Amino acid sequence: MNIASRISNLHLESINDTLSLVHHDSLQKAVMLLNHSKNAHVFAIANLNYAGEEFVFKLNRINKKAKIDPIQDNMFQNALMATSDECAICLSYSGETPTLLKTVNFLKRNQVPVIAITSLGSNSLTKMADVTLNITTREKSFSKIAGFSSLTSINLILDILYSCLFNLNYQDNLNYKVNVAKQVETNRVIDNEIITEKAKKD
C-alpha cells in the first residue's frame, strides 16, 4: 500500500506539472493544425507507440482519419508520402531520438506541419516542430525504473488535444460516435448495473 500510495502521488504530481506547462496559444495552434488536416500521422518509437495507438483509436472513432506505424522503415516511407494538407504528431521524451528526427526531416521536406510532444527545454525536435506541447521532466534518461511520469504526462497531453478537437464540433462528434457504437454493440449484453446505460425516456 505504501508503493501504491507513492505511485498514485507521482501520477497526480505529473498531471499537475503537465497542466502547468500547457500554454493557451500553443494548444490552440496544435488543435487548429489537427482540425484542418486531411489526415493525422502519429510518429513514435518503443513504448510510446502504445500511447500513439490509443490516440489514433480515439480520432478514428470520431471519423478523423489518423494512423500510426511502429515499423521504422514504414515511418520513413509514410513521412515521405505525407503532404502539406496533413499533419504529424511526434512523441519523444528526449526530443533527440535519431529515428524520429530523420522522420521529421522527411516531413519538413514535404512541408507537413509538425506537432511535437516532448520534454521541457531545448531539444532538436522542438526546434524542428511548428508547435510544441511540453511534458513533465521528472525522469532521467537512463536511471528511471519505468516511464511512469512521462507516460502519464504524454497521455494527458494527447487526451487534452483529443478533447479540444472533439469540442470544436461537440454535438456532431458525439452523435457520430454514439450512432456507430450502437450499431456495432447491439448484441453486447452488460450485466454490470454500475456501467449499464439506461434508456432515455421520451
C-alpha positions as CSV (number, residue, x, y, z in Angstrom):
1,M,0.0,0.0,0.0
2,N,3.0,2.3,0.6
3,I,4.1,1.7,-3.0
4,A,0.5,2.1,-4.3
5,S,0.3,5.5,-2.5
6,R,3.7,6.7,-3.8
7,I,2.8,5.7,-7.4
8,S,-0.6,7.4,-7.1
9,N,1.1,10.6,-5.8
10,L,3.6,10.5,-8.7
11,H,0.8,10.4,-11.2
12,L,-1.0,13.2,-9.5
13,E,2.1,15.3,-9.4
14,S,2.9,14.5,-13.0
15,I,-0.6,15.6,-14.1
16,N,-0.3,18.9,-12.2
17,D,3.2,19.5,-13.6
18,T,1.9,18.9,-17.1
19,L,-1.1,21.2,-16.7
20,S,1.2,24.0,-15.6
21,L,3.2,23.6,-18.9
22,V,0.1,23.8,-21.1
23,H,0.0,27.3,-22.8
24,H,-3.2,28.5,-24.5
25,D,-1.6,29.7,-27.7
26,S,0.4,26.5,-28.3
27,L,-2.5,24.3,-27.5
28,Q,-4.8,26.3,-29.8
29,K,-2.4,26.2,-32.6
30,A,-2.0,22.4,-32.3
31,V,-5.7,21.9,-32.2
32,M,-6.2,24.0,-35.3
33,L,-3.5,22.2,-37.2
34,L,-5.1,18.9,-36.3
35,N,-8.6,20.1,-37.1
36,H,-7.7,21.5,-40.6
37,S,-5.6,18.5,-41.6
38,K,-6.9,15.9,-44.0
39,N,-5.1,13.1,-42.2
40,A,-3.1,12.9,-39.0
41,H,0.1,10.9,-38.8
42,V,1.4,9.9,-35.4
43,F,5.1,9.0,-35.1
44,A,6.8,7.4,-32.0
45,I,9.0,4.6,-31.1
46,A,9.2,1.8,-28.5
47,N,6.5,2.1,-25.7
48,L,5.3,5.5,-26.8
49,N,3.7,3.7,-29.8
50,Y,1.1,2.4,-27.4
51,A,0.1,6.0,-26.3
52,G,0.1,6.9,-30.0
53,E,-2.1,4.0,-30.9
54,E,-4.7,4.9,-28.3
55,F,-4.8,8.5,-29.6
56,V,-5.3,7.2,-33.2
57,F,-8.0,4.9,-32.0
58,K,-9.9,7.8,-30.4
59,L,-9.5,10.0,-33.5
60,N,-10.8,7.3,-35.8
61,R,-13.9,6.9,-33.6
62,I,-15.0,10.5,-34.5
63,N,-14.2,10.0,-38.1
64,K,-10.9,11.9,-38.0
65,K,-8.5,10.0,-40.3
66,A,-5.4,9.1,-38.4
67,K,-2.7,6.4,-38.5
68,I,0.4,5.2,-36.8
69,D,3.0,2.7,-38.0
70,P,5.5,1.4,-35.4
71,I,7.8,-0.2,-38.1
72,Q,10.8,2.1,-38.7
73,D,11.1,1.8,-42.5
74,N,7.3,2.4,-42.8
75,M,7.7,5.5,-40.6
76,F,10.2,6.9,-43.1
77,Q,8.0,6.0,-46.1
78,N,4.8,7.4,-44.6
79,A,6.7,10.7,-43.8
80,L,8.0,10.9,-47.4
81,M,4.5,10.3,-48.8
82,A,2.8,12.8,-46.4
83,T,1.5,16.0,-47.9
84,S,1.2,19.6,-46.7
85,D,-2.6,19.3,-46.1
86,E,-1.9,16.6,-43.5
87,C,-0.3,17.0,-40.1
88,A,2.1,14.9,-37.9
89,I,2.2,14.4,-34.1
90,C,5.6,13.3,-32.9
91,L,6.1,11.8,-29.5
92,S,9.6,11.8,-27.8
93,Y,10.6,12.3,-24.2
94,S,14.1,13.4,-25.0
95,G,13.4,15.0,-28.4
96,E,16.6,13.6,-29.6
97,T,15.6,10.1,-30.9
98,P,17.5,9.7,-34.2
99,T,14.8,7.7,-35.9
100,L,12.2,10.3,-35.1
101,L,14.4,13.2,-36.2
102,K,15.0,11.5,-39.5
103,T,11.3,11.1,-39.9
104,V,10.7,14.8,-39.1
105,N,13.3,15.8,-41.7
106,F,11.2,14.0,-44.3
107,L,8.1,15.6,-43.1
108,K,9.6,19.1,-43.2
109,R,10.8,18.4,-46.8
110,N,7.1,18.0,-47.7
111,Q,6.0,21.0,-45.6
112,V,3.9,18.8,-43.3
113,P,3.0,20.7,-40.1
114,V,4.6,19.0,-37.1
115,I,3.2,19.0,-33.5
116,A,5.9,17.9,-31.1
117,I,5.0,16.4,-27.7
118,T,8.3,16.3,-25.8
119,S,10.1,17.3,-22.6
120,L,10.5,20.9,-21.4
121,G,13.8,22.5,-22.5
122,S,15.7,22.9,-25.7
123,N,16.0,19.8,-28.0
124,S,16.2,19.0,-31.7
125,L,12.5,18.0,-32.1
126,T,11.3,21.3,-30.6
127,K,13.5,23.3,-32.9
128,M,12.0,21.5,-36.0
129,A,8.4,21.5,-34.9
130,D,5.7,24.0,-35.8
131,V,4.3,23.9,-32.3
132,T,5.4,22.1,-29.2
133,L,3.3,20.8,-26.2
134,N,5.6,20.1,-23.3
135,I,5.5,17.2,-20.9
136,T,6.9,17.0,-17.4
137,T,10.6,16.1,-16.9
138,R,10.8,14.2,-13.7
139,E,12.8,11.3,-15.1
140,K,16.4,10.9,-16.1
141,S,17.3,9.4,-19.4
142,F,18.7,6.1,-18.2
143,S,18.3,5.7,-14.4
144,K,14.5,5.6,-14.3
145,I,12.9,2.3,-13.3
146,A,10.0,2.9,-15.7
147,G,8.4,5.8,-17.6
148,F,5.6,6.4,-15.0
149,S,5.8,10.2,-15.1
150,S,6.5,10.7,-18.7
151,L,3.8,8.3,-19.9
152,T,1.2,9.9,-17.6
153,S,2.2,13.3,-19.0
154,I,2.1,12.3,-22.7
155,N,-1.2,10.6,-22.3
156,L,-2.7,13.7,-20.6
157,I,-1.5,15.9,-23.4
158,L,-2.9,13.6,-26.0
159,D,-6.2,13.4,-24.1
160,I,-6.3,17.2,-23.9
161,L,-5.6,17.5,-27.6
162,Y,-8.3,15.0,-28.5
163,S,-10.9,16.6,-26.2
164,C,-10.2,20.1,-27.6
165,L,-10.7,18.7,-31.1
166,F,-13.8,16.9,-30.1
167,N,-15.2,20.0,-28.5
168,L,-14.9,22.0,-31.8
169,N,-17.8,20.0,-33.2
170,Y,-19.1,18.6,-30.0
171,Q,-22.6,17.5,-30.9
172,D,-21.7,16.2,-34.3
173,N,-18.8,14.2,-32.9
174,L,-20.9,12.9,-30.0
175,N,-23.8,11.9,-32.4
176,Y,-21.4,10.1,-34.8
177,K,-19.6,8.2,-32.0
178,V,-22.8,7.1,-30.3
179,N,-24.5,6.1,-33.5
180,V,-21.6,4.0,-34.6
181,A,-21.3,2.4,-31.1
182,K,-24.9,1.5,-31.0
183,Q,-24.8,-0.3,-34.4
184,V,-21.6,-2.1,-33.5
185,E,-22.5,-3.2,-30.0
186,T,-26.2,-4.1,-30.5
187,N,-25.6,-7.7,-29.4
188,R,-23.4,-7.0,-26.4
189,V,-25.1,-7.6,-23.1
190,I,-23.7,-5.9,-20.0
191,D,-24.8,-7.4,-16.7
192,N,-23.0,-4.9,-14.5
193,E,-25.6,-2.3,-13.4
194,I,-23.0,0.2,-12.5
195,I,-21.9,0.7,-16.1
196,T,-25.1,-0.1,-17.9
197,E,-26.7,2.9,-19.6
198,K,-30.4,3.4,-19.0
199,A,-32.6,4.1,-22.0
200,K,-33.7,7.7,-22.1
201,K,-37.4,8.4,-21.8
202,D,-39.2,10.4,-24.5
